Amino acid sequence: MKETDLKTKQQQRQKLFPKDRVAFVRSSVYEDIKTFENYNKGFIDLEEGCRQIAKHNYLMEVTPEQFLTEHRICGWNKAYNFKKNRSSERRK
């Protein structure tokens, strides 16, 4: 599939997602992982992270809200995961 076709398809898919979520492309998973790793290590800032995720997933843009929501949901936010794991330990 041509890149322009993928971009068109992805723009349509993105409309089906909540405004704070990203329509990820399965084939870009390793690039997306590298972006989240680089963001966590401070090698790139939020703006660059958004740009990279948008590029990997053939989207016009990824907003900071989308990036940070996916960052948290995908388990990259260590503080969030620590708090979540601590609360589940208390329930046991």
C-alpha positions as CSV (number, residue, x, y, z in Angstrom):
1,M,0.0,0.0,0.0
2,K,1.3,3.5,-0.9
3,E,2.2,5.9,1.9
4,T,-0.5,8.3,0.8
5,D,-3.1,5.5,0.9
6,L,-1.9,4.6,4.5
7,K,-2.2,8.3,5.5
8,T,-5.7,8.5,4.2
9,K,-6.7,5.3,5.9
10,Q,-5.1,6.3,9.2
11,Q,-6.9,9.7,9.2
12,Q,-10.2,7.9,8.8
13,R,-9.3,5.3,11.5
14,Q,-8.2,8.1,13.9
15,K,-11.7,9.6,13.7
16,L,-13.1,6.4,15.2
17,F,-10.9,6.7,18.3
18,P,-11.5,8.8,21.4
19,K,-9.8,12.3,21.1
20,D,-7.1,11.3,23.6
21,R,-6.1,8.0,21.9
22,V,-3.8,7.2,19.0
23,A,-4.7,4.9,16.0
24,F,-1.5,2.9,16.2
25,V,-0.2,0.9,13.2
26,R,0.9,-2.6,14.2
27,S,3.9,-2.5,11.9
28,S,5.3,0.6,13.7
29,V,5.4,-1.0,17.2
30,Y,9.2,-1.1,17.5
31,E,9.6,2.5,16.4
32,D,6.9,3.6,18.8
33,I,8.7,1.7,21.7
34,K,11.9,3.5,20.8
35,T,10.2,6.8,20.9
36,F,8.6,6.2,24.3
37,E,12.0,4.9,25.6
38,N,13.8,8.0,24.3
39,Y,11.1,10.3,25.9
40,N,11.5,8.5,29.3
41,K,15.3,8.9,29.2
42,G,15.0,12.6,28.3
43,F,16.6,12.2,24.9
44,I,13.6,13.8,23.2
45,D,10.9,16.2,24.5
46,L,7.1,15.9,24.3
47,E,6.9,17.8,21.0
48,E,9.4,15.5,19.3
49,G,7.7,12.5,20.8
50,C,4.4,13.6,19.3
51,R,6.0,14.2,15.9
52,Q,7.7,10.8,15.9
53,I,4.5,8.9,16.9
54,A,2.5,10.7,14.2
55,K,5.1,9.9,11.6
56,H,5.4,6.2,12.5
57,N,1.7,5.8,12.4
58,Y,0.9,7.8,9.3
59,L,-1.1,10.5,11.1
60,M,-1.2,14.3,10.5
61,E,-0.5,15.0,14.1
62,V,-0.4,13.5,17.6
63,T,-1.4,15.9,20.4
64,P,0.4,16.1,23.7
65,E,-2.8,14.8,25.3
66,Q,-2.8,11.7,23.0
67,F,0.9,11.1,23.5
68,L,0.7,11.3,27.3
69,T,-2.5,9.2,27.5
70,E,-0.8,6.4,25.4
71,H,2.4,6.8,27.4
72,R,0.4,6.1,30.6
73,I,-1.9,3.4,29.2
74,C,1.0,1.5,27.5
75,G,2.8,1.3,30.8
76,W,5.6,3.8,30.2
77,N,4.6,6.1,33.1
78,K,6.5,4.5,36.0
79,A,4.9,6.6,38.7
80,Y,1.5,5.7,37.5
81,N,2.4,1.9,37.4
82,F,4.0,2.0,40.8
83,K,0.8,3.6,42.3
84,K,-1.4,1.1,40.5
85,N,0.6,-1.9,41.6
86,R,0.7,-0.7,45.2
87,S,-3.1,-0.4,45.3
88,S,-3.6,-3.9,43.8
89,E,-1.2,-5.3,46.4
90,R,-3.3,-3.9,49.2
91,R,-6.4,-5.7,47.9
92,K,-4.8,-9.1,48.3
